[in-house]
């Protein structure tokens, strides 16, 4: 099986306190990895978590039925929204 080699060619600089740096160093040592791999792995994991509900979401079958029912309802006419959308933009001259 072929393995792919990733080249890390972008720098990321981070300022920490001495206590934060010592904690991160200890954690990297505990899992037996170098500092860069530890930091990048955990930053990527945290980033995926933050973005997960913005990229996709999972519903139970009951919740999915409710979601579909709500989305199949006809759009409501909202007078205040109609007035807002017909108002001239304050950002144009």
C-alpha positions in Angstrom: 0.0 0.0 0.0 1.4 3.4 -1.0 1.6 6.1 1.6 1.2 9.7 0.9 3.6 12.2 2.3 2.3 15.6 3.2 4.6 18.5 3.0 3.9 21.2 5.6 5.1 24.4 4.0 2.9 27.0 5.7 3.9 28.6 9.0 1.6 29.2 11.9 2.9 31.3 14.8 1.2 31.3 18.1 2.0 33.2 21.3 1.4 31.5 24.6 2.1 32.0 28.2 4.8 30.0 29.8 2.2 27.9 31.6 0.3 27.2 28.3 3.5 26.2 26.5 4.6 23.9 29.3 1.1 22.3 29.4 1.2 21.8 25.6 4.7 20.3 25.7 3.7 17.9 28.4 0.7 16.8 26.5 2.7 16.2 23.3 5.2 14.2 25.3 2.4 12.1 26.9 1.0 11.1 23.5 4.5 10.5 22.2 4.5 13.0 19.3 6.4 16.1 18.4 5.0 19.5 19.2 4.1 20.4 15.6 2.2 17.2 15.0 0.4 17.5 18.4 -0.6 21.1 17.8 -1.7 20.7 14.1 -3.7 17.5 14.9 -5.5 19.2 17.7 -6.1 22.4 15.8 -7.5 20.5 12.9 -9.8 18.4 15.1 -11.0 21.5 16.9 -11.6 23.2 13.5 -13.6 20.3 12.2 -15.7 20.3 15.3 -16.5 24.0 15.0 -17.4 23.7 11.3 -19.2 20.4 11.5 -22.7 21.8 12.1 -22.1 24.4 9.4 -21.2 21.8 6.8 -23.7 19.0 7.6 -26.0 17.8 10.3 -27.7 14.5 11.1 -31.3 14.1 12.1 -33.2 11.2 13.5 -35.8 9.8 11.1 -38.6 11.5 13.2 -36.7 14.8 13.2 -36.1 14.5 9.4 -39.8 14.0 8.8 -40.6 17.1 10.9 -37.9 19.0 9.0 -39.3 18.0 5.6 -42.8 18.9 6.7 -41.7 22.4 7.8 -39.8 22.9 4.6 -42.7 21.9 2.4 -45.0 24.6 3.9 -45.7 27.5 1.6 -43.7 30.7 2.2 -45.5 33.3 4.4 -46.0 36.8 3.3 -44.5 39.1 5.8 -45.4 42.7 5.2 -42.6 44.1 7.3 -40.1 42.0 5.3 -41.6 43.1 2.0 -41.3 46.8 3.1 -37.7 46.2 4.1 -36.7 44.5 0.9 -38.4 47.4 -1.2 -36.6 50.1 0.8 -33.6 51.7 -1.0 -30.2 50.5 0.3 -28.4 52.9 2.7 -25.1 51.7 1.1 -25.7 53.1 -2.4 -25.3 56.7 -3.4 
